[in-house]
Amino acid sequence: MDPANNMLSIQNLCIYKNESLLFTLDTSLLAGEILTIMGPSGSGKSTLLSWLSGMLYPAFTAEGKLLLGGQDISQTPSHLRQIALLFQDPLLFNHLTVAGNIEFGMQASKSNSKKERISKALASVNLSGMEMRAPKSLSGGQQARVALLRVLLNEPRVILLDEPFSKLDSQLRQATRELVFEQIRQRGLTAILVTHDQSDADAAAGKVINLSNTRSA
Ligand SMILES: Nc1ncnc2c1ncn2[C@@H]1O[C@H](COP(=O)(O)OP(=O)(O)OP(=O)(O)O)[C@@H](O)[C@H]1O
């Protein structure tokens, strides 16, 4: 895929909550770039992710444009945006195996090679041979990696990371973070990371925007 396809531009965004301005934002990201969003509680970080994924709550209104690969997707329905979310909770289905969880949402047209792709993906995150395991039998870090693969194999162009490492202890946090960022960069995706942790921002090594400072931006 041409990396220019995944370039993300947020143009003149103004988000209002009950008609009063919550924040403004205007920025662009290249493929492989990870933008970190920080800011105090209530500054609008989760609201920004909701807007990007096309699922803004009714209390909010938005002005501005979202361009992906140069195409205006501001009005594109959520399920057609190719923007995926990775949360702090892995949200795995316990009635499915690891492979079943990863397969969930994979493109039907690629069904012939699904098994092979899942095995290869598991190997790439040091989970070789874990296809038939139950999610509950995995450690927190392993579950986080399965959740990542479920998102990646759905082939998004953008990944939104909502504090995805905050439930992991510090050593695991670092290892998981490196792996997630490496996968994002290797695949030339665009990513937006919401975090309260400066070490996440440092590891992302990209632009950092503090939402509490954006109202005059
Ligand atoms: N569904 C909703 N309907 C109405 N108001 C909401 C809704 N969700 C959040 N809010 C309010 O909108 C503002 C922005 O909330 P948001 O959750 O985006 O902040 P945040 O920066 O993500 O906070 P935190 O760091 O605590 O997660 C807050 O004042 C919050 O109380």
Ligand as a Chemical Component Dictionary entry (heavy atoms), coordinates in Angstrom:
data_LIG
# 
_chem_comp.id                   LIG 
_chem_comp.type                 NON-POLYMER 
_chem_comp.pdbx_formal_charge   0 
_chem_comp.three_letter_code    LIG 
# 
loop_
_chem_comp_atom.comp_id 
_chem_comp_atom.atom_id 
_chem_comp_atom.alt_atom_id 
_chem_comp_atom.type_symbol 
_chem_comp_atom.charge 
_chem_comp_atom.model_Cartn_x 
_chem_comp_atom.model_Cartn_y 
_chem_comp_atom.model_Cartn_z 
_chem_comp_atom.pdbx_ordinal 
LIG N1  N1  N 0 -21.547 11.006 26.502 1  
LIG C1  C1  C 0 -21.349 12.217 27.000 2  
LIG N2  N2  N 0 -22.352 13.116 27.015 3  
LIG C2  C2  C 0 -22.174 14.364 27.542 4  
LIG N3  N3  N 0 -21.012 14.820 28.045 5  
LIG C3  C3  C 0 -19.973 13.966 28.058 6  
LIG C4  C4  C 0 -20.067 12.617 27.534 7  
LIG N4  N4  N 0 -18.869 12.009 27.670 8  
LIG C5  C5  C 0 -18.052 12.908 28.262 9  
LIG N5  N5  N 0 -18.703 14.075 28.497 10 
LIG C6  C6  C 0 -18.123 15.325 29.050 11 
LIG O1  O1  O 0 -17.375 15.945 28.004 12 
LIG C7  C7  C 0 -16.145 16.493 28.485 13 
LIG C8  C8  C 0 -14.964 15.828 27.775 14 
LIG O2  O2  O 0 -14.927 14.455 28.192 15 
LIG P1  P1  P 0 -13.835 13.405 27.682 16 
LIG O3  O3  O 0 -14.252 12.073 28.219 17 
LIG O4  O4  O 0 -13.678 13.556 26.221 18 
LIG O5  O5  O 0 -12.525 13.926 28.418 19 
LIG P2  P2  P 0 -11.112 13.172 28.595 20 
LIG O6  O6  O 0 -10.073 14.208 28.341 21 
LIG O7  O7  O 0 -11.082 11.942 27.764 22 
LIG O8  O8  O 0 -11.133 12.784 30.145 23 
LIG P3  P3  P 0 -10.397 11.550 30.924 24 
LIG O9  O9  O 0 -8.936  11.842 30.921 25 
LIG O10 O10 O 0 -11.002 11.644 32.315 26 
LIG O11 O11 O 0 -10.783 10.280 30.213 27 
LIG C9  C9  C 0 -16.180 16.288 29.994 28 
LIG O12 O12 O 0 -16.704 17.465 30.564 29 
LIG C10 C10 C 0 -17.118 15.102 30.189 30 
LIG O13 O13 O 0 -17.757 15.187 31.446 31 
# 
loop_
_chem_comp_bond.comp_id 
_chem_comp_bond.atom_id_1 
_chem_comp_bond.atom_id_2 
_chem_comp_bond.value_order 
_chem_comp_bond.pdbx_ordinal 
LIG N1  C1  SING 1  
LIG C1  N2  SING 2  
LIG C1  C4  DOUB 3  
LIG N2  C2  DOUB 4  
LIG C2  N3  SING 5  
LIG N3  C3  DOUB 6  
LIG C3  C4  SING 7  
LIG C3  N5  SING 8  
LIG C4  N4  SING 9  
LIG N4  C5  DOUB 10 
LIG C5  N5  SING 11 
LIG N5  C6  SING 12 
LIG C6  O1  SING 13 
LIG C6  C10 SING 14 
LIG O1  C7  SING 15 
LIG C7  C8  SING 16 
LIG C7  C9  SING 17 
LIG C8  O2  SING 18 
LIG O2  P1  SING 19 
LIG P1  O3  DOUB 20 
LIG P1  O4  SING 21 
LIG P1  O5  SING 22 
LIG O5  P2  SING 23 
LIG P2  O6  DOUB 24 
LIG P2  O7  SING 25 
LIG P2  O8  SING 26 
LIG O8  P3  SING 27 
LIG P3  O9  DOUB 28 
LIG P3  O10 SING 29 
LIG P3  O11 SING 30 
LIG C9  O12 SING 31 
LIG C9  C10 SING 32 
LIG C10 O13 SING 33 
# 
